[in-house]
Amino acid sequence: MKKILSIALAATVFASVTACAQSDKSKRPSPPATVSETIKSGALVSINYSQPSVKGRTIGKDLEPKEGQVWRTGANEATVFEADKDVMVEGKILPKGKYALFTLVEGDKCTIIFNNNSKQWGAYEYKMGDDALRVTVSKAKAAKFFEQMTFAIDKSGEVSLMWADMQVNFMVQ
């Protein structure tokens, strides 16, 4: 009887530790990251995302973003862009709120998509009809190589997405 209880206790402890480890998002291959900044307009802008790594792969070939396909702009859950006030993105109004941030690469241009469904996994449930705003910007070569996808927000409102040798900037005011 003691042996059965010991086995049952060990199984319970193992299951508990495994469940806790799975809920610890920092242990994922693409860990979570957040960047936020109060821009010069006074709006607090933040981006919550998961940072995929290149790991020797080629973007556009065996790694997203792929030409003509909507990408979650990160890994795991959809990346969330949040503004605590109405803002202008590339001269177009975006009401305050939380948005899933998607990207569509087409040649040297990127369409940055702010989607009303901020609680989704990846782009699997993405629907164009839920888009709040789309802006098109240029894609450029980054000044250095970024192994992990990284966002930066400058006080001026310039948001930069950098990954591998790619950089995409857009203005939020």
N, C-alpha and C positions, 0 to 999 in steps of 0.2 A: 504494500500500500504506500509506504514512504517513497519507494522508487517511482511509482506512478505520479504521486504528488510532485516530486522533484522534477520529473520530465514535464509535467503540465506547467509548473512554475517557470522552468527554463523556456518553454515554448512561448509563454505569455510575455516574458521579458524580451525575448528575441523579436516578437511581433511588435511590441511597443517601441523598441529601438528602431526597427525598420520603418515603422510608420512615421516616427519623428524625423528620421533622416530624409524620407521622401518629401516631407513638408518643408524642409530646409532648402529654400531655393538657391542659397549661396553655394550649394554643393553641385548644382547643375553644370553640365559642360558649357552652357551659355548663361553665366550668372547675371542676376539682376543689377541694374544700375539706375541712378537717378541724377538728373542735372536740373538745376533751377536757377533762375535769375530774375531780379526785379529790373525790368528794362526801363529805358528813359521815360516812357509814357506813364510809368508807375504801375504797370501790370506785372503781376508775378506769373512767370511762365515756367512750367516744369514739363519734363519728359521722363517717363518711367518706361524702361525698356530692358530687354535681355541682350547681352553682348555675345553674339556668335564670334567664333574665331576662324580665320582663314585656314589654318592647318595644312598649308601646301596646296590647297585647292584653287581653282580659277573662278573668279566671280564672273557670272554670266554664262559659264559653261557647266560646271558641276556644283555651283554654289549660287544662291540668290544674291542679288536680284538678277533675274533673267529677262532678256529683251521681250517687251510686250506682255509681261505677266505681272499682275498686282502682287506686291510683296509686303509683308507685315512690317517692314523696316526694323528688323531685329529677329529675335527668335522667341520660341515659346508663346506666351500670350501676346496678343496684339500690343504694340507699343502705344502708350497713352500720352497724348499731348493735352496739357491743361493750362487754361488762362483764367485768372480770377476776375478779369474785366474784359469787356469787348476789346478786341484788337484788330489791327489791319495786318493781313498777311499778303505781302507783295501787292499792296494797294487795295485789297479786297477785304470787306468786313467779315470777321469771324466772331460770333457772339461768345461771351464767356462760357466756360464749361469744359467738359472732358470729351476728348475725341480719340478714336483709334487713328493712328497715323500710318498710312500706307504710301508706297512709292511705286510708280510705274516708269520704268526706264525705256526710252525709245531713242536710240542713237545717242547724240550728245545732249539730249534733253531729259529731264525728269519731271513727272507730274507728281506733286506732293498732294496727297489726298487726306482730308480731315473727315472722318466718318463718324456719324452719330452713335454707332454701336461700339462703345469703348470696352465692352466686356465680352470679348470673343477670343478664341484660341486661333492664333495665326491668321490666315486670310481665307480659311476654309468656308466661313459663313459670310464672307464679304459680299455686300450687295451695293451696286452703284446707286441705287435709289435711296440709300441711307447716307449718301455723301452730303456734308454740310458745305464743303468748299473744296475746289481743286485749283491749284496754281501750277504753272509750268515754269521751270527754272533750268539753268544750264548745269551740266555735269562737267566737272573739271578734274584734272590730275592733282592729287594731293601732294603737298610739299614733301611729305615723308610717308613711309609705309605704316599702316595701322593694322596690326595683327588682329586686334579685337575691334569690332565696330564701336564707334564712339560718337556721342553727340556733345556739342559745346554750344552754350548760349552766351553771347556777349552783351554787355550793358546797353549797347547801341540797338540791340534787338536782332542782330544777325545770328541765325541758328545754322550750325554747321554739322553735317553728317559726314563722317570720315570712316572709310573702311577700305583696307588694302591700299590701292593707289587711287581710289576714287574719293572725290569730295563734292558735296552738294550743299550749297548755301541758299537760305531764303530769309527774307526780312520780315520781322514781326514788330509792329509799332503800336 
